[in-house]
Amino acid sequence: MAKKIKKMLPDVRHHVCIRKRDLGKALSACEKSLELSKAVAPTCTLDHENDFDERDLVPPEDCIPKKQIFFLKTSKTGSTTVAQIIARFSYNNQLKALFGEDSSGNLLFANRTRPFNANDCYLGRDLPVSQKFDASFVHLRYDRDEVRKVMKPGFSAVSILPSPHEFLDLFGYESLPSMFLMNHQFYFFGYPSVLLRSKEKTEYLADQWIEKISEEFDLVLIMEEMLASLAIFMLKFCWTSGDMIHFKLNSNPTKKPILSAKAKSALQELIWADFKLYNHFKDKLHSHKEYFGVKGFVLICQELTLQN
């Protein structure tokens, strides 16, 4: 497996930025992310079984699998599970993937949380011939122009969002980094979320940012609707149900205190912009369902349940 994994990474013989001791760690982290296991997926039910035909699972003849995927990996959102799916697809299709020099391959904390820059240290940066990558599925803070410099043209951009309530429950209020306290979800998309204080004074700014994110990202998954999100991913990018096999990774089993209705209301007023962003893409996910049709969508949902 190690030889095949190395094909995903650029040749580092001429790399002046790489530290030798970290290359083995990066390869090991990559290999770990590609290990397969089984998981229990949510049940998908049919309301009118007689109305569905398995032939709806057959993709159209002109459906070509999308191989260039940029996945904006975020924190505590189920993104490790999605990253694993894209990592394995890259491995199986011998695609070049972007990796940082951190032992986990991430480009977020290694850059002191600033947005990604094409001059940052990553595997293959200093090769004589400039590298363009097919895939990215590691932590980084998004910058559209800089990402375009390292990705192959025509890539599709994907990310994932959790309910703001769910995010805080998963992270834990006491351990939450200060950078995530105010409308943190904009932070990963590269925007200075600290500016979004008063809704009355800055809602126009949030609306502008949401519009730009919506234009630049082909699909934003919703954590609480993971199975539906993966079904839409599969349909939109012409992947197979076999490509979507996954198991739940890096989840936090610790139960957090349940917020009271009053606390939830206060939180919604405090991080109003995060709720606005989340609701926008949740509505957009549902519009994808309608576009692909309930018939085919439910069959794909059912197929993914069986595969996992």
C-alpha positions in Angstrom: 0.0 0.0 0.0 2.8 2.4 0.8 4.1 2.4 -2.8 0.6 3.3 -4.1 0.1 6.0 -1.5 3.4 7.7 -2.6 1.9 8.1 -6.0 -0.7 10.4 -4.4 2.2 12.6 -3.2 4.6 14.6 -5.3 8.3 13.6 -5.6 10.0 15.3 -2.7 13.7 14.8 -3.7 14.1 18.4 -4.7 11.9 19.8 -1.9 13.8 22.3 0.3 10.9 22.8 2.7 10.3 19.2 3.8 11.9 17.8 6.9 12.8 14.2 6.4 11.5 13.0 9.7 8.1 14.4 8.8 7.7 12.7 5.5 7.3 9.3 7.1 4.7 10.8 9.4 2.8 12.3 6.5 2.8 9.0 4.6 1.7 7.1 7.8 -1.1 9.6 8.4 -2.2 9.2 4.7 -2.2 5.4 4.9 -4.2 5.5 8.2 -6.8 7.7 6.5 -7.3 5.1 3.8 -8.0 2.1 6.0 -11.4 0.6 5.5 -13.8 -0.6 8.1 -17.6 -1.0 8.5 -20.1 1.3 10.1 -23.8 1.4 10.8 -25.5 4.0 8.6 -28.8 5.5 9.4 -31.8 3.7 8.0 -33.4 5.0 4.9 -37.0 4.2 4.4 -39.4 4.4 1.4 -42.9 5.7 1.7 -44.1 4.2 -1.5 -42.0 1.2 -2.4 -44.1 0.3 -5.4 -43.3 3.6 -7.0 -39.5 3.0 -7.2 -37.5 1.0 -9.7 -33.8 -0.1 -9.2 -33.1 1.0 -12.8 -33.1 4.6 -11.4 -29.8 3.8 -9.8 -28.1 3.5 -13.3 -26.4 6.8 -14.1 -27.0 8.5 -17.4 -24.6 7.6 -20.2 -23.0 11.1 -20.3 -22.3 11.0 -16.5 -18.5 11.3 -16.1 -17.1 10.9 -12.5 -15.7 14.2 -11.2 -12.1 13.5 -10.1 -10.9 17.0 -9.1 -12.3 17.7 -5.7 -11.3 20.4 -3.2 -12.8 19.6 0.2 -12.6 22.4 2.8 -12.1 20.3 5.9 -13.5 22.0 9.0 -13.5 21.1 12.8 -16.0 18.9 14.6 -18.3 18.7 11.6 -18.0 15.1 10.4 -15.4 16.3 8.0 -12.9 13.5 8.8 -15.4 11.0 7.6 -15.9 12.9 4.3 -12.1 13.4 4.0 -11.6 9.7 4.3 -14.0 9.1 1.4 -12.2 11.5 -0.8 -8.8 10.2 0.3 -9.7 6.7 -0.7 -11.1 7.8 -4.0 -7.8 9.7 -4.7 -5.9 6.5 -3.8 -8.0 4.3 -6.0 -7.7 6.6 -8.9 -4.0 7.5 -8.4 -4.7 11.2 -8.1 -2.3 13.8 -6.7 -3.4 15.1 -3.3 -2.3 18.2 -1.4 -0.6 17.5 1.9 1.1 19.8 4.4 4.2 18.8 6.3 2.4 18.4 9.5 2.2 14.8 10.7 -1.5 14.9 9.9 -1.0 16.7 6.6 -3.0 19.7 7.8 -2.3 23.3 6.6 -4.3 25.1 9.2 -2.5 25.2 12.5 0.9 24.9 10.8 0.1 28.3 9.2 -0.9 29.8 12.6 -4.6 29.8 11.5 -4.1 32.3 8.7 -5.6 31.6 5.2 -3.8 29.2 2.9 -1.2 30.7 0.7 0.4 29.0 -2.4 3.8 29.8 -1.0 3.2 27.8 2.2 5.2 24.7 2.9 3.5 21.6 1.4 4.8 18.4 -0.2 6.0 19.2 -3.7 6.1 23.0 -3.4 9.7 23.4 -4.5 9.8 20.9 -7.4 11.3 22.3 -10.6 7.9 21.8 -12.3 5.0 23.5 -10.5 2.6 21.0 -9.0 -1.2 21.1 -9.6 -3.3 18.8 -7.4 -6.4 16.8 -8.2 -7.6 16.7 -4.6 -7.4 18.4 -1.2 -9.0 17.0 1.9 -6.8 18.4 4.8 -7.4 21.2 7.3 -6.8 24.6 5.9 -8.4 28.1 6.0 -9.8 28.9 2.6 -8.6 31.5 0.2 -10.1 31.2 -3.3 -7.3 32.7 -5.3 -4.5 30.8 -3.5 -6.3 27.5 -3.7 -6.8 28.0 -7.4 -3.0 28.3 -7.8 -2.4 24.8 -6.5 -5.5 22.9 -7.7 -6.0 21.7 -11.3 -8.4 23.8 -13.3 -12.0 22.8 -13.2 -12.0 21.4 -9.7 -15.3 21.3 -7.7 -15.3 22.8 -4.2 -17.1 21.0 -1.3 -17.4 21.6 2.4 -19.6 20.7 5.4 -21.5 22.6 8.0 -23.0 21.6 11.4 -25.8 23.2 13.2 -24.2 25.9 15.4 -25.8 24.3 18.4 -24.3 20.9 17.5 -20.9 22.4 16.9 -20.7 23.9 20.4 -22.0 20.7 21.9 -19.3 18.7 20.2 -16.4 21.0 20.9 -17.3 21.7 24.5 -17.9 25.2 25.7 -14.9 25.3 28.1 -12.4 24.0 25.6 -13.6 26.1 22.7 -10.7 28.1 21.1 -11.3 31.9 21.3 -11.2 32.1 17.5 -14.4 30.0 17.4 -16.4 32.0 19.9 -18.1 34.3 17.4 -19.7 33.1 14.2 -16.8 30.6 13.8 -18.2 28.9 10.6 -17.2 31.9 8.5 -13.7 31.6 9.9 -12.9 28.4 7.9 -14.2 30.0 4.7 -11.5 32.7 5.2 -13.6 35.6 6.4 -12.9 37.7 9.6 -15.9 36.5 11.5 -15.0 38.8 14.5 -16.5 41.6 12.5 -19.9 40.1 12.7 -21.0 41.5 16.0 -24.2 43.6 15.8 -26.8 42.0 13.4 -28.3 45.4 12.7 -24.9 46.9 11.6 -23.2 43.9 9.9 -26.0 41.7 8.5 -25.3 43.1 5.0 -21.7 41.9 5.3 -22.8 38.4 6.3 -25.2 38.3 3.3 -22.3 39.3 1.0 -20.0 36.6 2.3 -22.8 33.9 2.1 -23.4 34.9 -1.5 -19.7 34.5 -2.4 -19.4 31.2 -0.6 -22.5 30.0 -2.4 -20.9 31.0 -5.8 -17.5 29.4 -5.1 -18.6 26.1 -3.5 -20.4 23.5 -5.7 -21.8 21.6 -2.7 -21.9 22.2 1.1 -22.9 19.1 3.1 -25.0 19.3 6.3 -23.6 17.2 9.2 -27.1 16.4 10.7 -28.2 15.1 7.3 -25.0 13.2 6.5 -26.6 10.3 4.6 -28.6 12.6 2.4 -25.6 14.8 1.9 -23.5 11.9 0.7 -26.3 10.7 -1.6 -26.3 14.2 -3.2 -22.5 14.2 -3.5 -22.6 10.8 -5.2 -25.3 12.0 -7.7 -23.8 15.4 -8.4 -20.3 14.1 -9.1 -21.2 10.7 -10.7 -19.5 8.6 -8.1 -20.6 5.1 -7.3 -22.0 3.8 -4.0 -18.7 1.8 -3.6 -16.8 5.1 -3.7 -19.0 6.3 -0.8 -18.2 3.5 1.7 -17.1 5.0 4.9 -16.9 4.6 8.7 -17.4 7.2 11.4 -14.0 8.7 12.4 -12.8 11.1 15.1 -16.2 11.4 16.7 -16.6 12.7 20.3 -18.5 10.2 22.4 -18.6 12.4 25.4 -22.1 13.7 26.2 -22.4 17.4 26.6 -25.0 19.3 28.7 -28.2 19.9 26.8 -29.0 23.6 26.4 -32.2 24.9 27.7 -34.6 26.7 25.3 -33.6 30.0 26.8 -29.9 29.3 26.3 -30.5 28.3 22.7 -32.4 31.4 22.0 -29.6 33.6 23.5 -27.0 31.6 21.5 -28.9 32.2 18.3 -28.9 35.9 19.0 -25.2 35.9 19.7 -24.0 33.9 16.7 -26.8 34.9 14.4 -24.5 34.9 11.3 -23.6 31.2 11.7 -27.3 30.3 11.8 -27.9 32.4 8.7 -25.0 30.6 6.9 -26.2 27.2 8.1 -29.8 27.7 7.1 -28.8 29.0 3.7 -26.9 25.8 2.8 -29.4 23.5 4.5 -32.1 25.0 2.2 -29.8 24.6 -0.7 -29.2 20.9 0.1 -32.9 20.4 0.1 -33.1 22.1 -3.3 -30.6 19.5 -4.6 -32.9 16.7 -3.4 -35.7 18.2 -5.5 -33.4 18.7 -8.5 -32.3 15.0 -8.5 -35.8 13.8 -7.8 -37.2 12.0 -4.7 -37.3 8.6 -6.6 -33.6 8.4 -7.5 -32.5 10.1 -4.3 -34.2 7.7 -1.9 -32.9 4.7 -3.9 -29.3 6.1 -3.6 -29.9 6.7 0.1 -31.0 3.1 0.5 -28.0 1.8 -1.5 -25.6 3.8 0.7 -27.3 2.3 3.8 -26.7 -1.2 2.5 -23.1 -0.4 1.5 -22.1 0.8 4.9 
